[in-house]
Amino acid sequence: MLFFNQNSKTAFKKGIVFFILMISFSSLSQNKKENPKFNVIAFYTAKNDQAHISFVHEANKYFPKLAKENHFQYDSTSNWENLNPNFLAKYQVVLFLDTRPEKKEQREAFQKYMENGGGFIGFHFSAFALNDSSYNQDWNWYHNTFLGSGEYGSNTWKPTSAVLRVENQHAVTKNIPKTFISAPNEWYRWSNDLTKNPDIEILLAIDESSFPLGTGPKAHEIWHNGYYPVVWTNKKYKMLYVNMGHNDIDYEGGTNKTLSYTFENKTQSQLILNALLWMGNSKKK
C-alpha cells in the first residue's frame, strides 16, 4: 500500500491540473491549425481535349498541396449542379479549371455570387466562346461584361513558352519580375479590345520579344506582332482571368503523353498563389 503525505498529495493534484491544462491547450492549438483561412472550390469538366484534361488533373494534384502549405481548403467537383447559392456560400473563391456553366440557374447563381463579393479565377478554356460551336457566345454578362473578352478569335499553335510582361502593379503581381518566361501554352486572341474597356486592368501581356510565337504548321497559328493580354482583372469584381491552362501534349507522336506542366513554372504559380491569398483573405464587398 502506498502512502502520501500532504505535500505529495498537493503536488499530485497540481500535476493532474497541469496535465489537463496541457491537453486542453494542445487540443485548442490543433483545432486552430486545422481551421482553414478560406475555402476554394474548383469546377471542371475534363472531358474534351487531352491538353485541358491534363491541366485539370495537374491542378487537382497541385492545389491540395498548395492549400496545405498556405492554410486554406481546396475542394473540386465535376458536378456543375453544385453551382448554386447554398453550395457556394461555403466558399470564398471559385475556380473554373476548363469550362463554364451552361444552365441558366447555374449562371445566375455564379453572377450573384460574384456581385456579392465572391472571388474567381478562370483558366484558359473557361473564357472560350464561339458561335456555331459547342460553346456558343450565349452568356453576355460573363463574356462581355465580366471577362470583357467577348468571343474567341484565334490561337497560336504548337503550345510554346512566351515572355510575359507585367503591365500593372497589383496584389496579384506582387514579387513577380517585370518579365519572365512562361510554361508552354496555347495562347488566345479575343474579339474585344480589352485596352478600351475601363473596367479591365491588364496585369500581364505577351512581350514583343516572344515573336514569332507558335510554330504552326498553319501560318495563322504563328503570331508575328500585336498586343495580347493574357492575365487581367475586372475592377468591379474580385476576379482574375489567366490564359494559361493548356499543357503540351504529344499529339504528333500519337502517345498523348503530357510534355509540359503549367504549375511547374514557379513564377506563374506564385501569381496564382498571390491571387488566391488576395481573394481568400480580403473581405467581401
C-alpha positions in Angstrom: 0.0 0.0 0.0 1.2 3.5 -0.9 1.0 6.4 1.5 1.1 10.0 0.5 1.9 12.9 2.9 0.1 16.2 2.5 2.9 17.7 0.3 2.8 14.7 -2.0 -1.0 15.0 -2.4 -0.7 18.7 -3.2 2.0 18.1 -5.8 0.0 15.2 -7.3 -3.1 17.4 -7.6 -1.1 20.2 -9.2 0.4 17.7 -11.7 -3.1 16.5 -12.7 -4.3 20.0 -13.2 -1.2 20.9 -15.2 -1.7 17.7 -17.3 -5.3 18.6 -18.1 -4.5 22.2 -19.0 -1.7 21.0 -21.3 -4.1 18.6 -23.1 -6.7 21.4 -23.4 -4.2 23.8 -24.8 -2.9 21.2 -27.2 -6.4 20.5 -28.4 -7.1 24.2 -28.9 -3.9 24.7 -30.8 -4.6 21.7 -33.0 -8.1 23.0 -33.8 -6.7 26.4 -34.6 -4.2 24.9 -37.1 -6.9 22.8 -38.7 -9.3 25.7 -39.3 -8.6 26.9 -42.9 -8.2 30.6 -43.5 -10.6 30.3 -46.5 -12.2 27.8 -48.8 -11.7 27.3 -52.5 -13.9 25.2 -54.8 -12.8 24.3 -58.4 -15.3 23.3 -61.1 -14.2 21.3 -64.1 -15.4 19.0 -66.9 -12.2 17.3 -68.1 -13.9 15.5 -71.0 -12.6 17.3 -74.1 -9.1 17.9 -75.4 -6.3 16.0 -73.7 -4.3 19.2 -73.1 -7.2 20.6 -71.0 -7.8 17.2 -69.3 -4.1 17.0 -68.4 -4.2 20.5 -66.9 -7.3 19.7 -64.8 -5.6 16.5 -63.4 -2.5 18.5 -62.7 -4.4 21.3 -60.9 -6.3 18.8 -58.7 -3.0 17.4 -57.6 -1.2 20.7 -57.2 -3.8 22.8 -55.4 -4.3 20.5 -52.4 -0.5 20.7 -51.7 -0.6 24.5 -52.1 -3.6 24.6 -49.8 -1.9 22.6 -47.1 1.2 24.8 -47.3 -0.8 28.1 -47.1 -3.6 27.0 -44.7 -6.7 27.1 -47.0 -9.1 24.4 -48.0 -9.3 23.2 -51.6 -12.2 21.2 -53.0 -13.1 20.3 -56.5 -16.1 18.9 -58.3 -17.2 18.0 -61.8 -20.8 18.3 -60.8 -21.9 21.7 -62.1 -25.2 21.3 -60.3 -23.2 22.4 -57.2 -23.1 25.8 -58.7 -26.0 27.0 -56.6 -26.3 29.6 -53.7 -26.3 27.1 -50.8 -23.2 25.3 -52.0 -21.3 28.5 -53.0 -22.0 30.0 -49.6 -19.3 27.8 -48.1 -16.5 29.1 -50.4 -14.6 32.4 -50.7 -13.1 31.6 -54.1 -14.4 29.7 -57.2 -12.2 28.3 -59.9 -13.2 27.3 -63.4 -10.4 24.9 -64.5 -11.6 24.3 -68.1 -15.2 25.1 -68.9 -18.1 27.3 -67.8 -21.6 26.6 -66.6 -24.3 26.0 -69.3 -27.6 26.0 -67.4 -29.4 29.3 -66.8 -29.8 28.7 -63.0 -26.1 27.9 -62.6 -25.1 31.0 -64.5 -27.5 33.2 -62.4 -26.0 31.7 -59.2 -22.5 32.4 -60.3 -23.3 36.0 -61.3 -25.0 36.6 -57.9 -22.0 35.1 -56.1 -19.6 37.5 -57.9 -21.8 40.5 -57.4 -21.9 39.7 -53.7 -18.1 39.8 -53.4 -17.0 36.3 -54.1 -13.6 35.5 -55.7 -13.0 33.9 -59.0 -10.1 32.6 -61.1 -10.8 31.3 -64.6 -8.2 29.4 -66.5 -7.6 29.2 -70.3 -10.6 27.5 -71.9 -13.1 28.8 -69.2 -13.3 32.0 -71.3 -13.8 30.3 -74.6 -16.9 31.1 -76.6 -17.5 30.8 -80.3 -20.9 30.8 -82.1 -21.7 27.7 -84.1 -19.5 25.6 -81.7 -20.2 23.5 -78.6 -19.7 26.7 -76.6 -21.8 29.5 -78.2 -21.4 33.0 -77.0 -24.8 33.0 -75.4 -23.9 34.5 -72.0 -23.4 38.2 -72.5 -22.8 39.1 -68.8 -19.9 36.6 -68.5 -18.1 37.0 -71.7 -18.6 40.8 -72.4 -19.3 42.4 -69.0 -17.4 40.2 -66.6 -14.5 38.8 -68.6 -14.6 41.6 -71.2 -13.1 39.4 -73.8 -16.1 38.6 -76.0 -15.7 35.7 -78.4 -12.6 33.6 -79.1 -10.7 35.0 -82.1 -7.8 32.6 -82.8 -4.9 30.9 -81.1 -1.2 30.0 -81.5 0.0 26.5 -82.2 2.0 24.5 -81.2 2.0 25.2 -77.4 5.1 27.3 -76.7 6.5 29.4 -74.0 6.3 33.2 -74.2 8.0 36.1 -72.5 5.3 37.7 -70.4 5.4 41.3 -69.2 3.8 42.8 -66.1 1.6 45.7 -67.3 0.2 47.0 -63.9 1.1 46.6 -60.3 -1.5 44.7 -58.3 -1.7 42.3 -55.3 -1.6 39.5 -57.9 1.7 40.7 -59.4 3.5 41.2 -56.1 7.1 39.9 -56.2 6.6 38.9 -59.9 9.5 40.0 -62.1 8.8 42.6 -64.8 9.3 39.9 -67.5 9.5 36.2 -67.2 9.3 33.1 -69.4 6.0 31.2 -69.1 5.3 27.5 -69.3 4.3 26.3 -72.8 0.8 27.3 -73.6 -1.7 27.7 -76.4 -2.3 31.5 -76.5 -5.7 33.0 -77.2 -6.7 36.1 -79.1 -10.2 37.7 -78.4 -12.8 39.6 -80.4 -12.9 42.5 -77.9 -10.1 45.1 -77.4 -9.5 44.9 -73.6 -7.4 48.1 -73.7 -10.6 50.1 -74.5 -12.6 48.7 -71.5 -12.3 51.0 -68.5 -13.3 48.2 -66.1 -10.5 45.9 -67.2 -7.0 46.1 -65.7 -4.5 44.1 -67.7 -1.8 42.6 -65.5 0.2 40.5 -67.9 0.7 40.7 -71.7 2.9 38.9 -74.2 6.2 40.8 -74.6 7.3 41.7 -78.1 10.5 39.6 -77.7 8.3 36.5 -77.9 7.6 36.9 -81.6 7.3 34.9 -83.7 5.1 32.9 -81.2 3.9 29.5 -82.2 5.3 27.0 -84.7 2.3 26.2 -86.9 2.1 24.4 -89.2 -0.6 26.8 -90.3 0.5 30.4 -91.0 -2.2 32.0 -88.9 -1.1 29.9 -85.9 2.1 31.8 -85.7 1.9 35.4 -84.3 4.5 37.9 -85.5 3.2 41.1 -83.9 0.3 42.6 -81.9 -0.8 43.2 -78.3 -2.1 40.2 -76.5 -3.3 40.4 -72.8 -3.0 37.1 -71.0 -3.9 37.9 -67.4 -6.4 40.5 -66.3 -8.9 41.5 -63.7 -12.2 43.3 -63.9 -12.0 46.1 -61.3 -15.7 45.8 -60.4 -15.2 42.3 -59.2 -12.8 40.2 -57.2 -11.7 38.1 -60.2 -8.8 37.1 -62.4 -8.6 35.5 -65.8 -5.5 33.5 -66.6 -4.9 32.5 -70.3 -2.6 29.7 -69.1 -4.0 26.2 -68.6 -3.2 24.2 -71.7 -0.4 21.6 -71.2 1.7 20.5 -74.2 0.7 17.0 -75.4 2.4 14.6 -77.7 -0.3 14.6 -80.4 2.2 14.4 -83.2 3.8 11.2 -81.8 0.5 9.7 -81.1 1.2 8.9 -77.4 -1.0 11.7 -76.0 1.6 12.0 -73.2 1.9 15.2 -71.3 5.1 17.0 -72.4 4.8 20.1 -70.1 3.1 21.1 -66.9 1.6 24.5 -66.1 2.4 24.6 -62.4 6.0 23.6 -62.8 6.6 27.2 -63.7 7.4 28.8 -60.3 6.7 32.4 -61.3 3.3 31.6 -62.8 2.5 29.5 -59.7 3.4 32.4 -57.5 1.0 34.6 -59.4 -1.8 32.2 -58.8 -1.0 31.9 -55.1 -1.0 35.7 -54.9 -4.4 35.8 -56.4 -5.8 33.1 -54.1 -4.4 34.9 -51.0 -5.8 38.3 -52.2 -9.2 36.9 -52.8 -9.4 34.5 -49.9 -8.2 36.9 -47.2 -10.0 40.0 -48.3 -13.4 40.9 -47.0 -16.5 40.7 -49.2 -17.6 43.9 -50.8 
